[in-house]
């Protein structure tokens, strides 16, 4: 839960520099309809939804997640994301590449201008009790965590190796 209502944006950049928005998820099929901005104080959110997960594609390599939390909507990120969606719907591959690059550059500029932070994750469940769920016949288990000490406009980056 947040201390104040904020606008949250989570983007993923894969090993091929493809950009995807992971939050808000109000335009995702099967995602929680509650996952839209602004994020309300005192409400718990699950991305993409409670007992759901994202599936990794076949592109292996280094990937990054970017989380941005701000008090006002980010009109630039919003419009660039909408342009990218329109290009994807039109199957205009040149424009998809261009808009993804624009979006990635905007995120990187925010990271340099504001502050790029490696987040401190704090366990959210007493006694380290994992949350378990099943999806499409596969069992999953995760320890819920939340970000500690978020700051206005900071860009949180988590980079991982997709193998």
C-alpha positions as CSV (number, residue, x, y, z in Angstrom):
1,X,0.0,0.0,0.0
2,X,1.1,3.5,-0.7
3,X,1.3,6.5,1.6
4,X,-0.4,8.8,-0.9
5,X,-2.2,8.5,-4.2
6,X,0.5,8.3,-6.9
7,X,0.8,7.5,-10.6
8,X,2.8,4.3,-11.2
9,X,4.4,3.2,-14.5
10,X,6.2,-0.1,-14.8
11,X,8.0,-0.9,-18.1
12,X,10.0,-3.8,-19.2
13,X,12.8,-3.6,-21.8
14,X,13.8,-7.0,-23.1
15,X,17.1,-8.3,-24.5
16,X,16.0,-7.1,-28.0
17,X,15.1,-3.6,-26.7
18,X,11.4,-4.3,-27.1
19,X,9.4,-2.2,-24.6
20,X,6.3,-3.3,-22.8
21,X,4.3,-1.5,-20.2
22,X,3.5,-3.8,-17.2
23,X,1.5,-1.2,-15.2
24,X,-1.1,0.1,-15.5
25,X,-2.6,-3.1,-16.9
26,X,-6.1,-1.9,-17.5
27,X,-5.6,-2.7,-21.3
28,X,-4.3,-6.3,-20.7
29,X,-6.6,-9.2,-21.3
30,X,-6.9,-11.2,-18.0
31,X,-5.2,-8.5,-15.9
32,X,-6.7,-6.8,-12.8
33,X,-9.1,-4.0,-13.9
34,X,-8.1,-2.2,-10.7
35,X,-4.5,-1.8,-12.0
36,X,-4.9,1.8,-13.3
37,X,-3.7,5.2,-12.3
38,X,-3.7,6.8,-9.9
39,X,-2.7,4.1,-7.4
40,X,-4.9,4.7,-4.4
41,X,-3.5,5.0,-0.9
42,X,-4.1,1.9,1.3
43,X,-5.1,-0.4,-1.6
44,X,-3.0,-3.5,-2.3
45,X,-2.2,-4.1,-6.0
46,X,-1.1,-7.2,-7.8
47,X,0.6,-7.1,-11.2
48,X,-0.7,-8.4,-13.5
49,X,-3.4,-9.7,-11.1
50,X,-3.8,-11.8,-7.9
51,X,-2.7,-15.3,-8.6
52,X,-1.6,-14.5,-12.2
53,X,1.9,-14.0,-13.7
54,X,3.6,-12.8,-16.8
55,X,5.1,-15.4,-19.1
56,X,8.6,-14.8,-20.4
57,X,9.1,-15.0,-24.2
58,X,11.9,-16.9,-25.9
59,X,14.3,-14.0,-26.2
60,X,17.1,-14.7,-23.8
61,X,19.6,-12.1,-22.4
62,X,19.6,-9.1,-20.1
63,X,16.3,-7.5,-19.4
64,X,15.3,-4.6,-17.2
65,X,12.2,-3.5,-15.3
66,X,11.7,0.2,-14.6
67,X,9.3,1.5,-12.0
68,X,8.4,5.2,-11.9
69,X,6.1,6.6,-9.1
70,X,5.0,10.3,-9.4
71,X,2.2,12.5,-8.0
72,X,0.9,13.7,-11.4
73,X,0.3,11.7,-14.6
74,X,3.3,11.7,-17.0
75,X,1.8,13.0,-20.2
76,X,4.9,12.2,-22.3
77,X,5.1,8.6,-21.2
78,X,1.3,8.2,-21.7
79,X,1.4,9.7,-25.2
80,X,4.5,7.7,-26.3
81,X,3.0,4.5,-25.1
82,X,-0.3,5.2,-26.9
83,X,1.7,5.9,-30.1
84,X,3.5,2.6,-29.7
85,X,0.2,0.8,-29.2
86,X,-1.3,2.4,-32.4
87,X,1.8,1.4,-34.4
88,X,1.5,-2.2,-33.0
89,X,-2.2,-2.4,-34.0
90,X,-1.4,-1.1,-37.5
91,X,1.5,-3.6,-37.7
92,X,3.7,-0.6,-38.8
93,X,7.1,-2.2,-37.8
94,X,9.2,0.9,-38.6
95,X,7.0,3.0,-36.4
96,X,6.9,0.3,-33.7
97,X,10.8,0.4,-33.6
98,X,10.8,4.2,-33.6
99,X,8.2,4.6,-30.8
100,X,9.8,1.9,-28.7
101,X,13.1,3.7,-29.0
102,X,11.4,7.0,-28.1
103,X,9.8,5.4,-25.0
104,X,13.1,3.8,-23.9
105,X,15.0,7.1,-24.4
106,X,12.4,8.9,-22.3
107,X,12.7,6.3,-19.5
108,X,16.5,6.6,-19.6
109,X,16.3,10.4,-19.6
110,X,14.1,10.3,-16.5
111,X,16.6,7.9,-14.8
112,X,19.4,10.3,-15.5
113,X,17.5,13.5,-14.7
114,X,15.7,12.3,-11.6
115,X,17.5,9.5,-9.9
116,X,18.2,5.9,-10.9
117,X,17.9,3.6,-7.9
118,X,18.4,0.0,-7.3
119,X,15.4,-0.8,-5.0
120,X,15.6,-2.2,-1.6
121,X,13.1,-5.0,-1.4
122,X,11.5,-5.8,1.9
123,X,9.6,-9.0,2.6
124,X,5.9,-8.3,3.1
125,X,4.8,-11.5,4.8
126,X,5.6,-12.4,8.4
127,X,7.5,-15.7,8.9
128,X,8.6,-15.7,5.3
129,X,5.4,-17.5,4.2
130,X,5.4,-17.9,0.4
131,X,2.3,-17.2,-1.6
132,X,1.6,-20.3,-3.8
133,X,-0.7,-20.5,-6.8
134,X,-1.3,-22.6,-9.9
135,X,-1.5,-21.3,-13.4
136,X,-2.1,-23.5,-16.5
137,X,-1.3,-26.6,-14.5
138,X,2.1,-25.2,-13.2
139,X,2.7,-24.5,-9.5
140,X,4.4,-21.3,-8.5
141,X,5.6,-20.0,-5.1
142,X,6.9,-16.4,-4.4
143,X,7.7,-14.4,-1.4
144,X,5.8,-11.1,-1.6
145,X,8.0,-8.0,-1.4
146,X,7.5,-4.3,-1.6
147,X,9.8,-1.4,-2.3
148,X,11.1,0.5,0.7
149,X,11.7,4.2,0.8
150,X,10.4,5.2,-2.6
151,X,11.0,8.8,-3.6
152,X,9.1,11.2,-5.9
153,X,10.0,10.8,-9.5
154,X,12.8,8.3,-8.9
155,X,13.3,5.6,-11.5
156,X,13.8,2.1,-9.9
157,X,15.6,-0.3,-12.2
158,X,15.8,-4.1,-11.7
159,X,17.9,-5.9,-14.2
160,X,18.0,-9.7,-14.6
161,X,19.4,-12.3,-16.9
162,X,16.7,-14.1,-18.9
163,X,18.0,-17.6,-19.7
